[in-house]
Amino acid sequence: MENRIKEYREKKSLSQGNLAELCEVSRQTINAIENNKYDPTLQLTFNLARNLGVTVDELFFGGKEDKE
């Protein structure tokens, strides 16, 4: 599933390691998700969105910008 995690992570000046700590997963997990090699669980999806300050739709489907 395509996602915009890296984009939003970089906007918040977070490293993969920082985001991993916030979400209580490994840095490798964040890397795999960003590179579309792993689909996160529903709980991790909500944690990612919360910690990045965006909705799940914005994170995985483009949200507001795709609607324009």
N, C-alpha and C positions, 0 to 999 in steps of 0.2 A: 504494500500500500504506500503510495507516494505521501510524503510528509514535508513539513516546513520546520522541523525541529531545529535544524542547524541555523536557519535564518533567525528564528526567534531567540535561540540561545545566544547567538552572537550579538543581537540587539541589546540583550541584557548583560553583555560582557561576561558571560559564564563560560567556563571551559567544560569539556565533556565530563571531567572529573567532578567539578562543582555541581553540575546538574545531576550527576549520578548520586552524589552524596545526599542532595535534597530529596531525591526520589528513592533512596535506599536500594540502589542497584549498582552494578559494576560499571566502570567507564566503558568496558567492552560492550556491555548491553546497549548503552547510549550510542556508541559507534555503529553497532549492527543495525539499530533502528534507523539512524540517520542515513545509512547506506542501503536501506530497504532490503536488508538481509534477515530481518527478524521483525515480526509483528508483535507489538506489545500487548500484554493482557489488558483487559478493560480497566482494572484498577490502576495499572501503570499509565495508561492513556490519560486518565483523569488526573493523576499526580503530575504528569508532564505538563498538561494544560494549566493546572493550578500554579505550578512553580514558574511557568513561563508567562503567566498573566494573560492567557488567551483562552478562547473556547476550543473545544475539541474540533468543531467544524473549521475554525481558522487554522488549527494545527495540521489537520489531515486532509481537508477538502478545500482549503483556500479561503473559506469564509467570505467576509465582506468584499474583498477585492475581486473574487471570481464572479460575484453577482453583478458587478458593474459592466 
